[in-house]
Amino acid sequence: MLNVKKEKIRIIAFYLPQFHPIPENDEWWGKGFTEWTNVVKAKPLFRGHYQPNIPEDLGFYDLRVPEVREAQAQLAREHGIDGFCYWHYWFGNGKQLLERPLQEVVKTGKPDFPFCIGWANQSWSGIWHGAPGRILIEQTYPGIKDYKDHFEKILPVLKDSRYIKIQEKPVVVIYNPGDLPSPLEFTDLWRGLAKKEGMKNIYFIGIENLDWEPTRYGFDCLLPHAPGIYFNRIPYPILDRKITRFLKSIFKRLKKNFLHQPYIYSYSNYVKTALNRRPGHDSFFPCVVPNWDNTPRSGVNGYVLKGSTPQLFQRYLESEVNTVSGSPRDEKIIFIKSWNEWAEGNYLEPDQKYGTEFLDIVRKVVTMKS
C-alpha cells in the first residue's frame, strides 16, 4: 500500500500563566501565592485518589524566569505540540492580571514558539478555596471604548510574527462568548480595528456548549466546553428542567453533608461522551482533555475524572485526529486542555506518576497520523 505523507495536524495546548506571584493573589490568599500553593497542599479524598500531583522535569517553576519558558517550549516542540494558547485576563477598564509571562515573550522574542490568546472573560471567585460566593474581581464590559482599549493593549501580541493564524487571520479564543453583552458588536468592532491595522481579519473561536451556533454570534468556530459538556449535562432528559435542577441541588447537599467527597466520574465514560456528542454543524475544533481533578482548588466541591491513563488518552487523541483529517489544510487543528493547569489536574507537563508518557503519546499520534 502506498504511504502518502499527510498534511500536518496542529496541536495547540492551553497555557495557564498563574505560576508567579502577583499583588492581588498576595492580598487574597497570602504572600507568595501561585498555582503551586494549592497543588502541594492537595490530599487524597477517597480510596484510590492520587494526590498530590507533583511535577517532575520542570519542577516547581516560576514563569518570571526566561529559562523556564524556553524549557517549556522546547519540551512541547519535541513532543508534537505546535503552540500555546495563553489565557489572557482583561476585566474591563484596563484591568489585567497575570499578563507578565506573555508580555515578556513578546518583548524578548523568546521562546521562538507559536502562540495565540484565549480571553478568560469571567469573574474570579473564591471557589478555588471552597468559597464560591466570594467575588475577588468582577468581569465587566464597560462598553465600546473599553473594547477599543482592550484591542490596542493586545495589538503587539496579535502582530507578533509567531502568532497562530487560520486563513491568515490571527486566532482569538473567547472563554465565555455568551457573557458578552452583544457578541456581534464586539466581534464586528475588533474585526474592523484589525483591518485598519493591516490584518486580513480575526478568526474568533468561542468556547461554548454543543448547541451553540458560532456564526450567529459573529464567531468563526466553536470549541466544545471541555470537560463542562460532561460535568454539566442534564442526566434526566425525560424530566422537567426545574425538577432536574431540584434533584441536583438535593444530591449536592447530601454529598456535602454525608459523603464528604468530590464528584467522581469515569474518564473512560467521559471520552465516550466527548466522542459521541457533536455539534449539529461542522464549524468546530475538537478539544481533548488528558485528565481532570480540580480538588486541589475546590476540595470536596471539585470534580474528578477517575481512571485517566496514557492509553485511554491515546485512543481519545487518535479519534480526534481522524475527526480533523478531512478538514481544509489550515483547519487541521486540535486543542488540548491543558499544558499546565496543575491545580485542576489538567496538564501534559511531566509529573512523578507518568513522567512524559502523555507527551510521548502526543508525539506518537501526531507522527503516526501526519
Residue frames relative to the residue before (quaternion, step in Angstrom):
aa qw qx qy qz dx dy dz
M 1.0000 0.0000 0.0000 0.0000 0.00 0.00 0.00
L 0.4577 -0.6992 0.4799 0.2672 3.58 -0.86 0.98
N 0.2542 -0.7725 0.5669 0.1311 3.56 -0.80 1.02
V 0.0863 -0.8141 0.5741 0.0104 3.57 -0.27 1.27
K 0.4361 -0.6996 0.5046 0.2564 3.58 -0.82 0.99
K 0.2743 -0.7828 0.5407 0.1400 3.57 -0.69 1.10
E 0.6067 -0.5538 0.4234 0.3820 3.53 -1.27 0.38
K 0.5786 -0.6229 0.4150 0.3240 3.55 -1.08 0.80
I 0.2797 -0.7177 0.6162 0.1641 3.51 -1.08 0.86
R 0.3089 -0.7693 0.5323 0.1716 3.57 -0.76 1.03
I 0.1639 -0.7667 0.6170 0.0678 3.54 -0.94 0.98
I 0.0487 -0.7956 0.6036 -0.0189 3.58 -0.67 1.16
A 0.1520 -0.8073 0.5679 0.0514 3.58 -0.72 1.09
F 0.4529 -0.6658 0.5218 0.2815 3.57 -0.97 0.87
Y 0.1723 -0.8066 0.5653 0.0126 3.53 -1.01 0.96
L 0.2282 -0.7885 0.5627 0.0982 3.56 -0.71 1.14
P 0.2666 -0.8058 0.5081 0.1467 3.64 -0.69 1.01
Q 0.5113 0.6919 -0.4056 0.3086 3.63 1.21 0.08
F 0.4715 0.6381 -0.4724 0.3839 3.56 0.76 1.08
H 0.6523 0.3681 -0.3662 0.5522 3.50 0.88 1.12
P 0.5490 -0.6365 0.4201 0.3419 3.61 -1.01 0.70
I 0.0300 -0.7500 0.6590 0.0483 3.54 -1.26 0.56
P 0.6496 -0.5514 0.3419 0.3964 3.63 -1.08 0.61
E 0.6452 0.5416 -0.3348 0.4223 3.59 0.96 -0.83
N 0.6833 0.4616 -0.2931 0.4839 3.60 0.90 -0.85
D 0.5783 0.5623 -0.3725 0.4589 3.59 1.12 -0.60
E 0.6808 0.4908 -0.2801 0.4660 3.56 0.97 -0.91
W 0.7262 0.4583 -0.2511 0.4467 3.59 0.88 -0.94
W 0.8485 0.1990 -0.0380 0.4889 3.56 0.83 -1.00
G 0.6608 -0.4827 0.3155 0.4804 3.59 1.24 -0.12
K 0.6330 -0.5827 0.3609 0.3598 3.53 -1.10 0.76
G 0.8142 0.2657 -0.2173 0.4683 3.53 -0.99 0.93
F 0.3812 0.7482 -0.4766 0.2602 3.59 1.28 0.06
T 0.1106 0.7281 -0.6744 0.0526 3.54 -1.15 0.84
E 0.7368 -0.3791 0.2938 0.4765 3.57 -1.27 -0.09
W 0.6022 0.5834 -0.3552 0.4134 3.59 1.11 -0.64
T 0.5433 0.6376 -0.4035 0.3680 3.61 1.11 -0.60
N 0.7112 0.4287 -0.2531 0.4963 3.56 0.92 -0.93
V 0.6114 0.5873 -0.3505 0.3981 3.57 1.01 -0.82
V 0.7447 0.4344 -0.2474 0.4423 3.59 0.72 -1.05
K 0.6627 0.5068 -0.3115 0.4549 3.62 1.20 -0.42
A 0.4834 0.7038 -0.4245 0.3014 3.59 1.23 -0.29
K 0.1000 -0.7870 0.6082 0.0282 3.55 -1.14 0.80
P 0.5871 -0.5587 0.4336 0.3939 3.61 -1.18 0.46
L 0.1960 -0.8109 0.5470 0.0698 3.59 -0.93 0.95
F 0.7758 0.0929 -0.0991 0.6162 3.59 1.29 0.03
R 0.6804 -0.4951 0.3402 0.4199 3.55 -1.23 0.37
G 0.8119 0.2184 -0.1930 0.5059 3.56 -0.83 1.03
H 0.4848 0.6645 -0.4314 0.3705 3.57 1.30 0.06
Y 0.2240 -0.7960 0.5515 0.1097 3.59 -0.56 1.17
Q 0.3023 0.6941 -0.5994 0.2600 3.54 -0.52 1.30
P 0.5882 -0.1936 -0.7843 -0.0373 1.55 -2.11 1.36
N 0.4349 -0.6387 0.5612 0.2967 3.53 -1.32 0.37
I 0.1060 -0.8278 0.5509 -0.0069 3.56 -0.51 1.24
P 0.4533 -0.6982 0.4789 0.2788 3.60 -0.85 0.93
E 0.3132 -0.7555 0.5475 0.1773 3.54 -1.19 0.57
D 0.8172 0.3156 -0.1899 0.4434 3.61 -0.09 -1.27
L 0.7848 0.3521 -0.1745 0.4793 3.58 0.82 -0.99
G 0.3611 -0.7642 0.4715 0.2515 3.60 1.25 -0.23
F 0.6743 -0.4483 0.3812 0.4461 3.56 -1.32 -0.35
Y 0.0564 -0.8742 0.4824 -0.0007 3.53 0.46 1.27
D 0.2983 -0.6954 0.6265 0.1871 3.50 -1.45 0.29
L 0.3651 -0.7851 0.4603 0.1962 3.59 -0.52 1.16
R 0.4988 0.6073 -0.4538 0.4201 3.57 1.23 0.21
V 0.6302 0.5418 -0.3184 0.4561 3.58 1.25 -0.35
P 0.4307 -0.7322 0.4579 0.2621 3.66 -0.51 1.11
E 0.6338 0.5522 -0.3411 0.4209 3.58 0.98 -0.80
V 0.5978 0.5521 -0.3593 0.4568 3.60 1.13 -0.58
R 0.6717 0.4947 -0.2972 0.4646 3.57 0.86 -0.93
E 0.6267 0.5248 -0.3269 0.4743 3.57 1.07 -0.73
A 0.6669 0.5063 -0.3048 0.4539 3.57 0.92 -0.92
Q 0.6270 0.5320 -0.3353 0.4598 3.59 1.01 -0.75
A 0.6772 0.4952 -0.2934 0.4583 3.56 0.87 -0.97
Q 0.6459 0.5209 -0.3213 0.4564 3.57 0.98 -0.83
L 0.6544 0.5107 -0.3037 0.4677 3.56 0.96 -0.90
A 0.6580 0.5035 -0.3068 0.4684 3.57 0.96 -0.88
R 0.6620 0.5211 -0.3053 0.4439 3.58 0.87 -0.96
E 0.6711 0.5154 -0.2953 0.4436 3.57 0.93 -0.90
H 0.7627 0.3642 -0.1866 0.5009 3.58 1.17 -0.54
G 0.6984 -0.5473 0.2678 0.3754 3.56 1.07 0.67
I 0.4755 0.6271 -0.4666 0.4038 3.60 1.25 0.28
D 0.2733 -0.8106 0.5038 0.1199 3.58 -0.78 1.03
G 0.8159 -0.0985 0.0599 0.5665 3.60 1.18 -0.16
F 0.3758 -0.6893 0.5701 0.2420 3.52 -1.35 0.32
C 0.2117 -0.7065 0.6532 0.1713 3.53 -1.23 0.60
Y 0.2338 -0.8044 0.5358 0.1054 3.58 -0.22 1.32
W 0.3900 -0.6783 0.5641 0.2640 3.57 -0.92 0.88
H 0.1509 -0.7968 0.5851 -0.0018 3.51 -0.85 1.15
Y 0.1521 -0.8208 0.5498 0.0291 3.59 -0.77 1.08
W 0.1185 0.7490 -0.6348 0.1483 3.54 -0.58 1.29
F 0.1679 -0.8469 0.5025 0.0443 3.56 -0.41 1.26
G 0.6310 -0.5088 0.3347 0.4805 3.57 1.30 0.00
N 0.8222 0.1910 -0.1823 0.5043 3.55 -1.23 0.63
G 0.7142 -0.4987 0.2432 0.4267 3.54 1.03 0.85
K 0.5226 0.6613 -0.4084 0.3503 3.59 1.24 -0.05
Q 0.0018 -0.7791 0.6255 -0.0426 3.54 -0.78 1.16
L 0.0923 -0.7549 0.6410 0.1041 3.54 -1.33 0.30
L 0.8511 0.1869 -0.1378 0.4709 3.55 -1.28 0.55
E 0.3658 0.7713 -0.4564 0.2508 3.57 1.16 0.52
R 0.5057 0.7211 -0.3998 0.2539 3.59 1.18 -0.52
P 0.6611 0.5183 -0.3577 0.4078 3.68 0.68 -0.86
L 0.7089 0.4390 -0.2796 0.4759 3.60 0.78 -0.96
Q 0.5995 0.5561 -0.3668 0.4437 3.61 1.00 -0.70
E 0.6906 0.4695 -0.2830 0.4717 3.58 0.95 -0.85
V 0.5872 0.5526 -0.3662 0.4645 3.59 1.13 -0.61
V 0.6858 0.4701 -0.2811 0.4793 3.59 0.93 -0.89
K 0.6766 0.5166 -0.2970 0.4327 3.58 0.88 -0.93
T 0.7644 0.3858 -0.1969 0.4777 3.59 0.88 -0.95
G 0.3985 -0.7153 0.4837 0.3092 3.58 1.16 -0.50
K 0.6946 0.4155 -0.2649 0.5242 3.57 1.29 0.17
P 0.5302 -0.1925 -0.8257 0.0083 1.48 -2.05 1.47
D 0.5172 -0.6138 0.4975 0.3291 3.55 -1.25 0.46
F 0.3940 0.6943 -0.4702 0.3764 3.52 0.43 1.32
P 0.5138 -0.6857 0.4130 0.3085 3.62 -0.76 0.99
F 0.0261 0.7942 -0.6064 0.0301 3.55 -1.19 0.58
C 0.0569 -0.7297 0.6737 0.1025 3.51 -1.42 0.19
I 0.4181 -0.7031 0.5046 0.2762 3.60 -1.23 -0.06
G 0.1699 -0.7347 0.6460 0.1184 3.50 -1.30 0.55
W 0.2931 -0.7633 0.5494 0.1722 3.58 -0.55 1.16
A 0.1990 -0.7801 0.5873 0.0826 3.58 -0.49 1.25
N 0.0105 0.8537 -0.5174 0.0586 3.55 0.47 1.27
Q 0.4604 0.6288 -0.5046 0.3715 3.54 0.21 1.32
S 0.5517 -0.5930 0.4665 0.3555 3.55 -1.19 0.54
W 0.3683 -0.6857 0.5759 0.2503 3.54 -1.23 0.54
S 0.0687 -0.7965 0.6005 0.0177 3.53 -0.84 0.99
G 0.6213 -0.5567 0.4075 0.3715 3.54 -1.33 0.00
I 0.2996 0.7926 -0.4924 0.1988 3.57 1.23 0.32
W 0.5650 0.6074 -0.3853 0.4043 3.59 1.17 -0.56
H 0.7761 0.2873 -0.1519 0.5404 3.56 1.12 -0.68
G 0.6496 -0.5607 0.3127 0.4072 3.56 1.11 0.67
A 0.6307 0.4927 -0.3480 0.4882 3.59 1.19 0.48
P 0.0586 -0.8661 0.4953 0.0328 3.61 0.62 1.11
G 0.6510 0.5343 -0.3223 0.4322 3.59 1.14 -0.46
R 0.6089 0.5631 -0.3462 0.4386 3.57 1.25 -0.19
I 0.1809 -0.7893 0.5808 0.0829 3.59 -0.54 1.18
L 0.2670 -0.7878 0.5410 0.1245 3.56 -0.64 1.17
I 0.7629 -0.1336 0.1051 0.6238 3.53 0.95 -0.93
E 0.3267 -0.7899 0.4974 0.1480 3.54 -0.77 1.07
Q 0.4024 -0.6724 0.5662 0.2556 3.54 -1.08 0.78
T 0.0169 -0.8092 0.5866 -0.0287 3.58 -0.73 1.08
Y 0.2158 -0.7463 0.6186 0.1175 3.53 -1.33 0.42
P 0.1357 -0.8649 0.4776 0.0741 3.60 0.37 1.23
G 0.7041 -0.4617 0.2855 0.4579 3.63 1.12 -0.33
I 0.8227 -0.2971 0.1879 0.4466 3.53 -1.40 -0.16
K 0.6529 0.5201 -0.3323 0.4390 3.59 0.85 -0.90
D 0.6605 0.5030 -0.3111 0.4626 3.57 0.97 -0.82
Y 0.6059 0.5383 -0.3504 0.4693 3.60 1.06 -0.70
K 0.6640 0.4951 -0.2998 0.4734 3.57 0.98 -0.85
D 0.6436 0.5131 -0.3216 0.4681 3.59 0.95 -0.84
H 0.6276 0.5396 -0.3224 0.4593 3.55 1.02 -0.84
F 0.6619 0.5048 -0.3046 0.4630 3.57 0.89 -0.93
E 0.6573 0.5134 -0.3132 0.4543 3.58 0.90 -0.91
K 0.6416 0.5415 -0.3261 0.4345 3.57 1.00 -0.79
I 0.7707 0.3502 -0.2001 0.4934 3.59 0.92 -0.84
L 0.3685 0.7641 -0.4705 0.2429 3.61 1.26 -0.01
P 0.6621 0.4891 -0.3403 0.4546 3.67 0.83 -0.78
V 0.6098 0.5406 -0.3489 0.4628 3.58 1.15 -0.60
L 0.6846 0.4973 -0.2850 0.4503 3.58 0.85 -0.99
K 0.7144 0.4579 -0.2515 0.4656 3.58 1.07 -0.72
D 0.4404 0.6993 -0.4587 0.3266 3.59 1.25 -0.09
S 0.5389 -0.6626 0.4200 0.3069 3.58 -0.94 0.91
R 0.6582 0.5125 -0.3093 0.4566 3.61 1.20 -0.43
Y 0.4716 0.7177 -0.4275 0.2824 3.56 1.24 -0.31
I 0.4700 -0.6936 0.4833 0.2537 3.57 -0.96 0.98
K 0.0654 -0.8044 0.5905 -0.0037 3.57 -0.91 0.98
I 0.1291 -0.7197 0.6730 0.1119 3.50 -1.36 0.46
Q 0.8214 0.0099 -0.0679 0.5663 3.57 -0.73 1.09
E 0.6399 -0.5533 0.2865 0.4497 3.55 1.14 0.83
K 0.5825 0.5561 -0.3775 0.4571 3.60 1.24 0.35
P 0.4663 -0.6694 0.4897 0.3078 3.61 -0.85 0.85
V 0.4030 -0.7350 0.5060 0.2034 3.56 -0.94 0.99
V 0.0019 0.7635 -0.6458 0.0080 3.56 -0.97 0.90
V 0.1802 -0.7804 0.5939 0.0763 3.56 -0.71 1.14
I 0.1450 -0.7731 0.6128 0.0760 3.59 -0.99 0.87
Y 0.4172 -0.7491 0.4595 0.2317 3.57 -0.64 1.13
N 0.8074 0.1056 -0.0274 0.5798 3.59 0.92 -0.92
P 0.0892 -0.8313 0.5451 0.0618 3.64 0.35 1.11
G 0.6333 0.5579 -0.3283 0.4241 3.57 1.11 -0.66
D 0.6257 0.5438 -0.3396 0.4444 3.59 1.23 -0.34
L 0.5166 0.6236 -0.4299 0.3993 3.59 1.20 -0.28
P 0.5352 -0.6510 0.4200 0.3367 3.63 -0.80 0.92
S 0.7683 -0.0403 0.0375 0.6377 3.56 1.12 -0.78
P 0.2876 -0.7988 0.4994 0.1724 3.61 -0.02 1.24
L 0.6574 0.5153 -0.3219 0.4457 3.61 0.93 -0.83
E 0.6249 0.5329 -0.3373 0.4601 3.57 1.00 -0.77
F 0.6704 0.5000 -0.2927 0.4635 3.57 0.95 -0.90
T 0.7120 0.4534 -0.2798 0.4573 3.60 0.72 -0.99
D 0.6330 0.5242 -0.3394 0.4575 3.61 0.98 -0.75
L 0.6527 0.5195 -0.3166 0.4515 3.56 0.95 -0.89
W 0.6970 0.4676 -0.2857 0.4626 3.60 0.79 -0.97
R 0.6236 0.5263 -0.3527 0.4580 3.58 1.01 -0.68
G 0.6515 0.5104 -0.3143 0.4650 3.57 0.97 -0.81
L 0.6581 0.4999 -0.3071 0.4719 3.58 0.96 -0.85
A 0.6316 0.5372 -0.3316 0.4499 3.59 1.01 -0.77
K 0.6687 0.4965 -0.3064 0.4608 3.58 0.92 -0.88
K 0.6172 0.5357 -0.3454 0.4613 3.60 1.06 -0.67
E 0.6967 0.4463 -0.2607 0.4975 3.59 1.18 -0.59
G 0.6329 -0.5833 0.3203 0.3957 3.57 1.24 0.32
M 0.5099 0.6240 -0.4421 0.3939 3.59 1.24 0.16
K 0.5823 -0.5870 0.4299 0.3628 3.55 -1.17 0.54
N 0.7108 -0.2899 0.2396 0.5944 3.57 1.05 -0.84
I 0.3924 -0.6427 0.5583 0.3482 3.58 -1.23 -0.46
Y 0.2803 -0.7357 0.5937 0.1665 3.54 -1.06 0.81
F 0.1383 -0.8280 0.5424 0.0332 3.56 -0.25 1.32
I 0.0845 -0.7650 0.6381 0.0236 3.54 -0.97 0.99
G 0.1506 -0.8063 0.5687 0.0620 3.58 -0.76 1.04
I 0.3047 -0.7277 0.5860 0.1853 3.56 -0.96 0.91
E 0.2151 0.7937 -0.5248 0.2200 3.54 -0.37 1.25
N 0.6479 -0.4815 0.4071 0.4273 3.54 -1.35 -0.05
L 0.6890 -0.5628 0.2914 0.3516 3.53 -1.21 0.59
D 0.6678 0.5004 -0.3154 0.4519 3.62 1.14 -0.42
W 0.4851 0.6732 -0.4192 0.3685 3.59 1.30 0.05
E 0.2212 -0.7745 0.5815 0.1148 3.58 -0.90 0.94
P 0.3642 -0.7964 0.4321 0.2156 3.62 -0.18 1.24
T 0.6851 0.5039 -0.3191 0.4183 3.61 0.79 -0.91
R 0.5777 0.5930 -0.3722 0.4197 3.57 1.16 -0.49
Y 0.7652 0.3406 -0.1669 0.5202 3.58 1.15 -0.62
G 0.6466 -0.5629 0.3135 0.4084 3.57 1.21 0.40
F 0.5647 0.5838 -0.3854 0.4380 3.57 1.26 0.31
D 0.4821 -0.6761 0.4839 0.2763 3.54 -1.22 0.52
C 0.8316 0.0399 0.0679 0.5497 3.53 1.00 -0.81
L 0.3644 -0.6997 0.5783 0.2078 3.53 -1.32 0.52
L 0.1085 -0.7297 0.6688 0.0918 3.51 -1.19 0.69
P 0.4376 -0.7230 0.4513 0.2865 3.64 -0.46 1.09
H 0.4805 -0.6714 0.4917 0.2768 3.53 -1.06 0.86
A 0.0534 0.8278 -0.5497 0.0986 3.55 0.20 1.32
P 0.6028 -0.2626 -0.7534 -0.0035 1.53 -1.75 1.81
G 0.2853 0.8070 -0.4834 0.1835 3.59 1.20 0.36
I 0.5823 0.5879 -0.3832 0.4105 3.60 1.11 -0.59
Y 0.6906 0.4446 -0.2653 0.5049 3.55 1.22 -0.45
F 0.6990 0.4821 -0.2760 0.4503 3.57 0.79 -1.04
N 0.7766 0.3719 -0.1772 0.4766 3.58 0.97 -0.85
R 0.3843 0.7268 -0.4954 0.2805 3.58 1.20 0.21
I 0.4603 -0.6475 0.5249 0.3055 3.61 -1.21 0.48
P 0.2894 -0.8187 0.4686 0.1625 3.61 -0.37 1.14
Y 0.7529 0.3207 -0.1892 0.5427 3.59 1.21 -0.34
P 0.1048 -0.8649 0.4862 0.0681 3.63 0.51 1.16
I 0.6419 0.5365 -0.3434 0.4268 3.62 1.12 -0.45
L 0.6513 0.5214 -0.3132 0.4537 3.57 1.27 -0.28
D 0.6167 -0.5213 0.4448 0.3875 3.52 -1.29 0.39
R 0.5859 -0.6161 0.3963 0.3465 3.60 -0.99 0.81
K 0.6385 0.5246 -0.3366 0.4515 3.60 1.01 -0.75
I 0.6414 0.5074 -0.3220 0.4770 3.56 1.03 -0.79
T 0.6290 0.5424 -0.3274 0.4505 3.57 1.00 -0.83
R 0.6667 0.4932 -0.3052 0.4681 3.57 0.89 -0.92
F 0.6330 0.5308 -0.3292 0.4574 3.58 1.03 -0.79
L 0.6597 0.5015 -0.3099 0.4661 3.60 0.92 -0.91
K 0.6372 0.5250 -0.3281 0.4590 3.58 1.01 -0.79
S 0.6616 0.5072 -0.3169 0.4524 3.59 0.93 -0.87
I 0.6222 0.5278 -0.3347 0.4715 3.59 1.07 -0.76
F 0.6601 0.5121 -0.3093 0.4543 3.56 0.92 -0.92
K 0.6447 0.5295 -0.3272 0.4438 3.59 0.94 -0.82
R 0.6649 0.4935 -0.3112 0.4664 3.57 0.95 -0.84
L 0.6433 0.5141 -0.3220 0.4671 3.60 0.97 -0.80
K 0.6547 0.5208 -0.3126 0.4498 3.54 0.94 -0.88
K 0.6851 0.4971 -0.2850 0.4498 3.54 0.90 -0.96
N 0.7518 0.4280 -0.2207 0.4505 3.57 0.89 -0.94
F 0.8088 0.2846 -0.1284 0.4984 3.59 1.04 -0.66
L 0.7381 0.4206 -0.2515 0.4637 3.60 0.88 -0.85
H 0.1119 -0.8401 0.5194 0.1094 3.59 1.10 -0.73
Q 0.6218 0.4899 -0.3827 0.4763 3.55 0.84 0.98
P 0.5935 -0.5939 0.3971 0.3706 3.61 -1.14 0.48
Y 0.6101 -0.4996 0.4449 0.4246 3.53 -1.35 -0.06
I 0.1193 -0.8228 0.5556 0.0119 3.57 -0.59 1.15
Y 0.0067 -0.7917 0.6096 -0.0398 3.55 -0.82 1.07
S 0.5147 -0.6331 0.4848 0.3151 3.55 -1.22 0.47
Y 0.4401 -0.6820 0.5154 0.2749 3.59 -0.82 0.97
S 0.6179 0.5528 -0.3418 0.4425 3.58 1.01 -0.79
N 0.6770 0.4722 -0.2903 0.4841 3.59 0.95 -0.87
Y 0.5988 0.5584 -0.3589 0.4481 3.55 1.08 -0.69
V 0.6517 0.5171 -0.3161 0.4561 3.57 0.91 -0.93
K 0.6465 0.5154 -0.3220 0.4612 3.59 0.93 -0.88
T 0.6602 0.5068 -0.3062 0.4622 3.57 0.94 -0.90
A 0.6695 0.5118 -0.3009 0.4464 3.57 0.87 -0.95
L 0.7051 0.4610 -0.2661 0.4685 3.59 0.99 -0.79
N 0.7150 0.4600 -0.2585 0.4585 3.58 1.11 -0.61
R 0.7098 0.4058 -0.2536 0.5168 3.58 1.15 -0.56
R 0.0298 0.8166 -0.5693 0.0900 3.55 -0.49 1.23
P 0.5758 -0.5543 0.4491 0.3993 3.59 -1.20 0.40
G 0.5308 -0.6342 0.4624 0.3200 3.55 -1.25 0.39
H 0.7011 0.3511 -0.2561 0.5654 3.60 1.20 0.50
D 0.5437 -0.6460 0.4421 0.3028 3.57 -1.29 0.22
S 0.5528 0.6288 -0.3900 0.3832 3.60 1.25 -0.06
F 0.5378 0.5896 -0.4456 0.4057 3.57 0.41 1.22
F 0.2645 -0.7088 0.6256 0.1907 3.51 -1.34 0.43
P 0.4871 -0.6447 0.4877 0.3304 3.62 -0.99 0.67
C 0.1352 -0.7514 0.6392 0.0920 3.54 -1.24 0.60
V 0.1612 -0.8237 0.5423 0.0386 3.56 -0.38 1.29
V 0.1891 -0.7767 0.5960 0.0757 3.56 -0.91 1.01
P 0.2900 -0.7894 0.5119 0.1753 3.64 -0.51 1.09
N 0.7888 -0.0888 0.1215 0.5960 3.58 1.10 -0.67
W 0.0119 -0.8021 0.5968 0.0183 3.59 -1.23 0.30
D 0.2734 0.7125 -0.6163 0.1945 3.54 -0.97 0.98
N 0.0152 -0.8457 0.5330 -0.0213 3.57 -0.01 1.28
T 0.2992 0.7728 -0.5090 0.2328 3.61 1.14 0.54
P 0.5512 0.5783 -0.4344 0.4161 3.67 1.05 -0.33
R 0.6913 0.4288 -0.2643 0.5181 3.59 1.15 -0.57
S 0.8522 0.2574 -0.0517 0.4527 3.53 0.69 -1.17
G 0.3926 -0.7431 0.4765 0.2580 3.62 1.21 0.02
V 0.8335 -0.1510 0.1213 0.5175 3.59 -0.94 -0.90
N 0.6110 0.5272 -0.3619 0.4666 3.60 1.24 -0.11
G 0.5316 0.6639 -0.3807 0.3628 3.55 1.31 -0.01
Y 0.3763 -0.6907 0.5751 0.2250 3.52 -1.42 0.09
V 0.1127 -0.8005 0.5884 0.0192 3.55 -0.97 0.92
L 0.2015 -0.7109 0.6581 0.1447 3.53 -1.05 0.87
K 0.1707 -0.8319 0.5249 0.0564 3.54 -0.17 1.31
G 0.7970 0.3280 -0.2333 0.4503 3.54 -1.06 0.79
S 0.3408 0.7254 -0.5248 0.2870 3.58 1.14 0.49
T 0.0439 0.7869 -0.6123 0.0625 3.59 -0.88 1.00
P 0.6333 -0.5192 0.3910 0.4201 3.60 -1.16 0.36
Q 0.6384 0.5462 -0.3357 0.4260 3.60 1.01 -0.74
L 0.6664 0.4719 -0.2998 0.4933 3.60 0.97 -0.84
F 0.6202 0.5422 -0.3306 0.4606 3.55 1.03 -0.80
Q 0.6314 0.5407 -0.3336 0.4446 3.59 1.00 -0.78
R 0.6652 0.4933 -0.3107 0.4665 3.58 0.90 -0.89
Y 0.6214 0.5474 -0.3170 0.4623 3.55 1.08 -0.83
L 0.7056 0.4652 -0.2659 0.4636 3.57 0.77 -1.05
E 0.6314 0.5345 -0.3335 0.4520 3.59 0.97 -0.81
S 0.6458 0.5221 -0.3205 0.4556 3.58 0.97 -0.83
E 0.6919 0.4636 -0.2845 0.4748 3.58 0.94 -0.84
V 0.5681 0.5553 -0.3855 0.4693 3.58 1.14 -0.48
N 0.6473 0.5034 -0.3121 0.4798 3.58 0.99 -0.81
T 0.5950 0.5843 -0.3539 0.4234 3.58 1.12 -0.71
V 0.7809 0.3447 -0.1744 0.4909 3.59 0.87 -0.95
S 0.4403 0.7348 -0.4451 0.2610 3.60 1.23 -0.18
G 0.7299 0.4097 -0.2430 0.4902 3.59 1.12 -0.60
S 0.4555 0.6957 -0.4431 0.3349 3.58 1.27 0.10
P 0.6452 -0.4893 0.3922 0.4364 3.59 -1.21 0.31
R 0.7095 -0.5138 0.2866 0.3880 3.54 -1.14 0.74
D 0.7391 0.4357 -0.2270 0.4609 3.57 0.86 -0.98
E 0.7215 0.4419 -0.2302 0.4807 3.58 1.27 -0.30
K 0.4174 0.6657 -0.4942 0.3719 3.56 1.19 0.49
I 0.2967 0.7699 -0.4847 0.2903 3.54 0.42 1.28
I 0.0443 -0.7503 0.6590 0.0280 3.53 -1.15 0.80
F 0.2529 -0.7365 0.6067 0.1594 3.56 -0.96 0.89
I 0.1557 -0.7518 0.6313 0.1098 3.54 -1.17 0.66
K 0.1240 -0.7769 0.6160 0.0411 3.54 -0.86 0.99
S 0.6958 -0.5082 -0.5019 -0.0758 1.52 -0.62 2.45
W 0.6440 -0.4864 0.4091 0.4259 3.53 -1.35 -0.15
N 0.8624 -0.0130 0.1044 0.4952 3.59 0.75 -1.02
E 0.3580 0.7173 -0.5292 0.2781 3.63 0.93 0.73
W 0.1248 -0.8730 0.4701 0.0372 3.52 0.51 1.30
A 0.6962 0.4678 -0.2917 0.4598 3.61 0.92 -0.77
E 0.6510 0.4151 -0.3248 0.5462 3.57 1.32 0.07
G 0.4338 -0.7071 0.4554 0.3232 3.58 1.26 0.16
N 0.5455 0.6240 -0.3306 0.4514 3.52 1.27 0.55
Y 0.4243 0.7079 -0.4297 0.3662 3.57 0.30 1.25
L 0.3516 -0.7029 0.5801 0.2140 3.50 -1.41 0.37
E 0.5098 0.6657 -0.4223 0.3444 3.57 1.16 -0.47
P 0.6014 -0.6032 0.3832 0.3573 3.61 -1.06 0.70
D 0.0734 -0.7775 0.6229 0.0460 3.55 -1.06 0.82
Q 0.6779 -0.5234 0.3395 0.3890 3.56 -1.30 0.16
K 0.6186 0.5468 -0.3526 0.4404 3.60 1.21 -0.23
Y 0.8354 0.1625 -0.0451 0.5231 3.57 0.77 -1.05
G 0.3820 -0.7219 0.5004 0.2873 3.60 1.17 -0.16
T 0.7732 -0.3054 0.2504 0.4962 3.57 -0.84 -1.00
E 0.2998 0.8115 -0.4774 0.1542 3.62 1.21 0.20
F 0.6587 0.4893 -0.3278 0.4683 3.61 0.93 -0.77
L 0.6485 0.4961 -0.3131 0.4850 3.57 1.02 -0.75
D 0.6203 0.5440 -0.3404 0.4511 3.57 1.00 -0.75
I 0.6150 0.5435 -0.3378 0.4608 3.57 1.09 -0.73
V 0.6320 0.5272 -0.3388 0.4559 3.59 0.93 -0.87
R 0.6718 0.4950 -0.3011 0.4615 3.58 0.83 -0.97
K 0.6598 0.5245 -0.3041 0.4439 3.57 0.93 -0.94
V 0.6967 0.4742 -0.2783 0.4608 3.58 0.82 -1.00
V 0.6710 0.4935 -0.3081 0.4596 3.58 0.87 -0.92
T 0.6566 0.5077 -0.3110 0.4631 3.60 0.95 -0.85
M 0.6832 0.5077 -0.2755 0.4467 3.54 0.96 -0.94
K 0.7676 0.4017 -0.1875 0.4629 3.55 0.96 -0.92
S 0.6795 0.4906 -0.3029 0.4537 3.59 1.19 -0.33
